[in-house]
Amino acid sequence: MTITCSQSPVTRRAHSTALAGLLLAAVVGCASPQRKAPVEDRGVRSPSAATAASAPAPAPATNAGEASKALPGVDNAGKPGYYSVRPGDTLMRVGLESGQNWRDIARWNNIDNPNLLEVGQVLRVVPPGTDAAATTARAVPPTKVETRPLDTPPAATPPPAAATVPNSPAVAAASAPAATPAAAPQDDDVAWAWPASTSVTTPFDEARSKGLIFTGKAGDPVFAAGDGRVIYVGSGVRGYGNLVIVKHNNTYLTAYAHNQALLVKEDQVVRRGQKIAEMGSSDAERVQLHFEIRKLGKPVDPARLLPPR
């Protein structure tokens, strides 16, 4: 005999309610603070720590000579005919200090950008193939003035007796006068003139002014002190303002500083007494002309070379 047990709706609802209660208690028990879910430590670190751990170990420090790049021409430091770049130098100042055209210096040293010089870099300041030691030594003797008259013809030399036999090649060769070598150009022979008509207020001082200072008013004319070629026009030499540099020969150049107007351009040929600028106060406290004569780049006293007034 089969006995079928049926439950009333009320009983079924009670069982459902009890089951729901048990499930709720289980869920609450799992979320209770006394029964935290285990946390697995996977070794997660901060980004900085991870980066530091993964970065390669630093290479051992090398000595200063290996770390620094060798400067151009450093092997020639201290040799005649070479110039070591100092702080504040420009190629224009190097040209002034060495008595050379800055464009020539750039070409001799394969410099494309004249504004990129490194302190300690060594530059050639004499033409390639030139005996720099001899050139430097030539600046030591004082200027020589030839007093021998130039229009006196040389004394006639009587012909030798053997000249009576003109058909003999040997005799003709023996009787021919020795060839006189052509006279070398005298770089010291510059016909100087005063660069300004105003008075000199500051004399030459090699340690300070390195030239003569003429005072005047703005716009007073500045004249070329001798025949030559302009090798620089501009304001790229600190302390000189608007500057003109004229190269007269392989020995001498002149500098005219602090102008308010520049009337010539680079590579222009100028004549002694030609107006090349107007006096001003660029990079100076007052209107003035700062005038220098440099012999192989070294300042000399212009008053010793300019004619008497």
C-alpha positions in Angstrom: 0.0 0.0 0.0 1.3 3.3 -1.0 1.0 6.2 1.3 1.1 9.6 -0.3 2.1 12.4 1.9 1.0 15.8 0.6 1.9 19.1 2.1 -0.3 22.0 2.4 0.6 25.3 0.9 1.3 26.7 4.3 3.8 24.0 5.0 5.6 24.5 1.7 5.9 28.2 2.3 7.4 27.6 5.8 10.0 25.2 4.3 10.9 27.8 1.7 11.2 30.5 4.3 13.5 28.3 6.4 15.7 27.5 3.4 16.0 31.1 2.5 17.0 31.9 6.0 19.7 29.3 6.0 21.1 30.6 2.7 21.1 34.2 4.1 23.0 33.1 7.2 25.6 31.3 5.1 26.2 34.4 3.0 26.4 36.7 6.0 28.8 34.3 7.7 31.2 34.3 4.7 31.2 38.2 4.6 31.7 38.5 8.3 35.0 40.3 9.4 35.9 37.2 11.5 36.2 35.1 8.4 38.1 37.1 5.8 38.9 35.6 2.5 42.6 34.7 2.1 44.7 37.2 0.1 47.5 35.9 -2.0 50.7 38.1 -1.9 51.9 38.1 -5.4 54.8 40.5 -4.7 53.3 43.6 -6.3 55.6 46.6 -5.9 55.4 50.3 -6.6 56.3 51.4 -10.1 59.5 53.2 -8.8 60.6 50.1 -7.0 59.9 47.9 -10.1 61.8 50.3 -12.3 64.8 50.4 -10.0 64.8 46.6 -9.8 64.7 46.2 -13.5 67.2 49.0 -14.4 70.6 47.7 -15.4 73.4 48.3 -13.0 75.3 51.6 -13.7 78.5 51.2 -15.7 81.7 51.9 -13.7 82.7 55.6 -14.1 85.5 56.3 -16.5 88.2 58.9 -16.0 87.7 62.5 -17.1 89.9 62.1 -20.2 87.8 59.2 -21.6 84.4 60.8 -20.7 85.1 64.2 -22.3 85.3 64.6 -26.1 88.6 65.7 -27.4 88.5 69.3 -28.5 89.5 70.2 -32.1 93.2 71.0 -32.5 94.0 70.4 -28.8 97.3 68.8 -29.8 98.5 72.1 -31.1 97.9 74.1 -27.9 100.8 76.4 -27.1 102.4 76.1 -30.5 103.3 79.3 -32.5 100.6 80.1 -35.0 97.7 78.6 -33.0 95.2 80.2 -30.7 93.4 78.6 -27.7 89.8 79.7 -27.5 88.9 81.5 -24.2 85.5 82.2 -22.6 83.7 84.9 -24.4 85.7 84.6 -27.6 84.2 84.9 -31.0 85.8 84.2 -34.3 85.8 87.9 -34.9 87.8 88.5 -31.7 90.2 85.7 -32.6 90.8 87.5 -35.9 91.5 90.8 -34.1 93.8 89.1 -31.6 95.7 87.3 -34.3 95.7 90.0 -36.9 93.9 87.9 -39.4 90.6 87.9 -41.4 88.1 85.9 -39.4 86.9 84.3 -42.7 90.4 83.1 -43.4 90.6 81.5 -39.9 87.2 79.8 -40.5 88.5 78.4 -43.8 91.9 77.2 -42.4 90.0 75.4 -39.6 87.1 74.0 -41.6 84.6 76.0 -39.5 81.1 76.2 -41.0 79.4 78.1 -38.2 81.6 81.0 -36.8 79.3 81.2 -33.8 80.1 77.7 -32.5 83.4 77.8 -30.7 84.3 75.7 -27.7 86.5 76.9 -24.8 89.8 75.2 -25.1 89.5 74.6 -28.8 92.7 75.4 -30.7 92.6 77.3 -34.0 95.2 77.8 -36.7 95.7 81.5 -37.1 98.4 81.5 -39.8 98.0 80.3 -43.4 98.7 76.6 -43.9 102.3 76.1 -45.0 103.5 79.2 -43.2 106.4 79.1 -40.8 104.6 80.3 -37.7 107.7 80.6 -35.6 109.3 82.9 -38.2 106.2 84.9 -38.5 106.0 85.4 -34.8 109.7 86.4 -34.6 109.1 89.0 -37.3 107.0 91.0 -34.9 109.8 91.6 -32.4 112.2 94.0 -34.3 111.0 97.6 -34.4 109.8 99.2 -37.5 112.7 100.0 -39.9 112.7 103.2 -42.0 114.7 103.1 -45.2 116.5 106.4 -45.8 118.3 105.4 -48.9 117.2 107.5 -51.9 115.2 105.4 -54.4 115.8 107.4 -57.5 119.6 107.0 -57.6 120.6 104.7 -60.5 123.0 102.0 -59.6 126.7 102.5 -60.7 127.5 101.1 -64.1 129.7 98.0 -64.0 132.4 97.9 -66.7 132.1 94.9 -68.9 134.8 92.2 -68.3 137.5 91.6 -70.9 136.1 88.2 -71.8 133.0 90.0 -73.2 135.0 90.7 -76.4 134.3 87.1 -77.4 130.4 87.1 -77.6 130.3 83.9 -79.6 131.6 81.8 -76.7 128.7 80.4 -74.6 130.9 79.7 -71.6 132.4 83.2 -71.7 129.0 84.8 -72.1 127.6 82.8 -69.1 130.6 83.8 -67.0 130.3 87.4 -67.9 126.5 87.7 -67.3 125.8 89.6 -64.0 124.2 87.6 -61.2 120.4 87.9 -61.0 119.3 90.2 -58.2 116.4 88.7 -56.3 113.2 90.7 -56.3 112.9 92.8 -53.1 110.3 91.4 -50.7 107.4 93.7 -50.0 107.9 95.8 -46.9 104.9 95.1 -44.7 106.1 97.9 -42.3 105.8 100.5 -45.1 102.4 101.9 -44.3 101.6 105.6 -44.9 99.7 106.4 -41.8 97.2 109.2 -41.2 95.1 110.2 -38.2 91.7 108.5 -38.0 89.9 111.6 -36.5 90.4 115.3 -36.4 89.4 115.6 -32.8 91.8 115.4 -29.8 93.1 112.4 -28.0 91.8 112.2 -24.5 93.2 108.8 -23.4 96.7 107.7 -24.5 97.7 104.1 -25.3 97.8 101.6 -22.5 98.5 98.0 -23.4 96.9 96.7 -20.2 93.8 98.8 -20.4 92.8 100.8 -23.5 95.1 99.1 -26.1 94.7 102.1 -28.3 93.9 105.8 -28.5 90.6 107.3 -27.5 89.3 110.4 -29.4 86.3 112.3 -28.1 83.9 114.3 -30.2 80.3 114.6 -31.0 78.0 112.1 -32.6 78.4 112.0 -36.3 82.0 113.2 -36.4 83.8 111.5 -39.3 86.1 108.5 -38.8 88.8 108.1 -41.4 90.8 105.1 -42.6 94.3 105.5 -41.2 95.9 103.9 -44.3 95.2 102.0 -47.5 93.8 98.6 -47.0 90.9 96.2 -47.2 88.0 96.0 -44.8 87.9 92.6 -43.2 85.2 93.1 -40.6 82.1 95.3 -40.1 79.7 94.7 -37.3 79.2 94.4 -33.5 80.3 90.9 -32.9 83.3 91.8 -30.7 82.2 92.5 -27.1 83.3 95.8 -25.8 83.9 97.4 -29.2 80.3 98.3 -30.2 79.9 99.0 -33.9 83.4 98.1 -35.3 85.3 98.4 -38.5 88.6 96.5 -39.0 90.9 97.3 -41.9 93.8 95.0 -42.8 96.7 97.0 -44.4 99.1 94.1 -45.2 100.4 90.9 -43.6 101.6 92.8 -40.5 99.2 95.6 -39.7 95.5 96.1 -39.1 93.6 98.9 -37.6 90.3 98.9 -35.6 87.8 101.7 -35.2 85.2 101.1 -32.4 82.0 102.6 -30.9 80.7 104.1 -34.1 77.1 105.1 -34.6 77.2 104.5 -38.4 79.3 102.1 -40.5 79.9 103.4 -44.1 81.8 100.5 -45.6 81.3 96.8 -46.1 83.5 93.7 -45.8 86.1 93.1 -48.5 85.9 96.7 -49.6 89.2 98.4 -50.5 89.6 101.8 -48.7 92.2 104.5 -49.1 94.0 106.6 -46.5 91.8 109.4 -45.3 88.6 107.9 -46.6 85.5 108.3 -44.4 84.5 104.9 -43.2 82.3 105.5 -40.2 80.7 108.1 -38.0 81.7 108.6 -34.3 79.2 107.3 -31.8 78.7 105.7 -28.4 77.8 102.1 -29.1 78.9 99.9 -26.2 80.5 103.0 -24.6 79.4 105.5 -21.9 80.1 108.5 -24.2 80.7 109.5 -27.8 84.2 108.4 -28.7 86.4 106.7 -31.2 88.6 103.9 -29.9 91.4 103.4 -32.4 93.9 100.5 -32.4 96.9 99.6 -34.5 97.8 95.9 -34.2 101.1 94.4 -35.4 100.6 90.7 -36.0 97.7 90.9 -33.7 99.5 92.7 -30.8 98.4 96.2 -29.9 101.1 98.8 -30.5 101.0 102.5 -29.6 99.5 104.4 -32.6 101.2 107.6 -31.5 104.6 106.1 -32.4 103.4 105.4 -36.0 101.1 108.3 -36.8 102.6 111.4 -38.4 103.1 114.6 -36.2 100.1 116.9 -36.1 
